[in-house]
Amino acid sequence: DEECDASAAYSSSGGKICASERGDGYGSHDVIRGEDRMIPIWWNYDIDQLFEDHFDCGQIIYGYDDGHPDDDHDDDYVDGLDDQAVKEQHIKISDPVSETELEKLRYQWEILREKYVREVNIVPIFHEVKLDSATETTGVDGKGGFVDRPRTHGVSAIVVPTRIGDAGPTKGRGVFATAPITKGALVINLDNGSTGLFKVGHSWREFAVSLPREVACNFIEWSWVQTVPPSSVIDEDIRNGLSIFIAFDESNLMNSADWDDVEANVRCGFPPKHEGDDWGPCRFHYHATRDIAAGEELLLNYGDFEEISQQGWVDIGL
Ligand SMILES: C[S@@+](CC[C@H](N)C(=O)[O-])C[C@H]1O[C@@H](n2cnc3c(N)ncnc32)[C@H](O)[C@@H]1O
């Protein structure tokens, strides 16, 4: 095939990469021509290769495109922010996220939830759909325009009053309290029948590559890997042990405090009854570590539930 030969490159294993479909933002037609079979080029990609090479997410996701496309993107989060600005970021009153952006996010959560229910559903999702009005305009038509579509709501894992706000140029969107939250209060309940789970890295990879580009990039950003401890010796919950999780609501917009060296105000597990005792195990509940004022950003320590090294992704096959 001439078109393929003209632009052919060779993979490290010697297979020819047919790049004729490159540049459409999906890349799912790229194949490595092996001896006698065609393997999609993304087949063995790890999470970073999916994000960078397959979807080129840096071009469309906040915080990555800072004019230094060759930089390791991990450094971009802190580029240009002095320490004081970083420390103050979580208490400043955030700009709201536009209604258009919110509609797009809600629509993307619906796409992910519906696809998960159809194709994976390892833990049954309560697929609650509530119609406010049949005529409300919401959702995108795939070309950036809006189409008429009934407004749907899923259940949210966040159980306190919050809104989505702009958390700053490097962080993207974040979750902000809209009313005071008392120390020890339940903030997030991921045990609410609205959290997806993958046990095998490759099924998560296949799910990701079959999504439209922007949804895929968000899906990759929002997924996390966690080793959940059993609640007792006879607990055989399939969610125990190493899994990839994805929430289908605004809880997946919570940013990390430990990346900015500020104190987290929300923590996975159960607060101790007596000051100074240990927190209970981190499964699916998150509580306020102190009183939180209206306007503050809700911040977790990602390090409390996933390894900072991200070794879990490697262990699960990504
Ligand atoms: C679970 S999402 C959080 C929501 C994300 N801000 C958004 O708008 O979609 C995780 C991603 O948020 C960003 N993030 C979270 N905490 C951050 C921080 N402290 N500084 C910079 N970026 C952060 C990173 O891009 C990370 O991969």
The ligand as an SDF file (V2000), in Angstrom:
LIG
                    3D

 27 29  0  0  0  0  0  0  0  0999 V2000
   -8.4450   14.1890   39.0770 C   0  0  0  0  0  0  0  0  0  0  0  0
   -7.9930   15.4360   37.9640 S   0  0  0  0  0  0  0  0  0  0  0  0
   -8.4300   16.8970   38.8000 C   0  0  0  0  0  0  0  0  0  0  0  0
   -9.2670   17.8080   37.9160 C   0  0  0  0  0  0  0  0  0  0  0  0
   -8.5110   18.6260   36.9190 C   0  0  0  0  0  0  0  0  0  0  0  0
   -7.9870   19.8520   37.5380 N   0  0  0  0  0  0  0  0  0  0  0  0
   -9.4370   18.9820   35.7550 C   0  0  0  0  0  0  0  0  0  0  0  0
   -9.6750   20.1630   35.4710 O   0  0  0  0  0  0  0  0  0  0  0  0
   -9.9120   18.0560   35.0840 O   0  0  0  0  0  0  0  0  0  0  0  0
   -6.2530   15.2920   38.1250 C   0  0  0  0  0  0  0  0  0  0  0  0
   -5.4510   16.2600   37.2860 C   0  0  0  0  0  0  0  0  0  0  0  0
   -5.5880   17.6020   37.7940 O   0  0  0  0  0  0  0  0  0  0  0  0
   -4.3590   18.2940   37.7190 C   0  0  0  0  0  0  0  0  0  0  0  0
   -3.9320   18.6360   39.0900 N   0  0  0  0  0  0  0  0  0  0  0  0
   -4.4230   18.1550   40.2370 C   0  0  0  0  0  0  0  0  0  0  0  0
   -3.8270   18.7270   41.3010 N   0  0  0  0  0  0  0  0  0  0  0  0
   -2.9500   19.6070   40.8170 C   0  0  0  0  0  0  0  0  0  0  0  0
   -2.0320   20.5210   41.4050 C   0  0  0  0  0  0  0  0  0  0  0  0
   -1.9120   20.6330   42.7100 N   0  0  0  0  0  0  0  0  0  0  0  0
   -1.2810   21.2780   40.5960 N   0  0  0  0  0  0  0  0  0  0  0  0
   -1.3960   21.1690   39.2710 C   0  0  0  0  0  0  0  0  0  0  0  0
   -2.2530   20.3340   38.6390 N   0  0  0  0  0  0  0  0  0  0  0  0
   -3.0200   19.5700   39.4040 C   0  0  0  0  0  0  0  0  0  0  0  0
   -3.3900   17.3650   37.0390 C   0  0  0  0  0  0  0  0  0  0  0  0
   -3.4270   17.6270   35.6570 O   0  0  0  0  0  0  0  0  0  0  0  0
   -3.9630   15.9900   37.3250 C   0  0  0  0  0  0  0  0  0  0  0  0
   -3.5750   15.0220   36.3820 O   0  0  0  0  0  0  0  0  0  0  0  0
  1  2  1  0
  2  3  1  0
  2 10  1  0
  3  4  1  0
  4  5  1  0
  5  6  1  0
  5  7  1  0
  7  8  2  0
  7  9  1  0
 10 11  1  0
 11 12  1  0
 11 26  1  0
 12 13  1  0
 13 14  1  0
 13 24  1  0
 14 15  1  0
 14 23  1  0
 15 16  2  0
 16 17  1  0
 17 18  1  0
 17 23  2  0
 18 19  1  0
 18 20  2  0
 20 21  1  0
 21 22  2  0
 22 23  1  0
 24 25  1  0
 24 26  1  0
 26 27  1  0
M  CHG  2   2   1   9  -1
M  END
$$$$
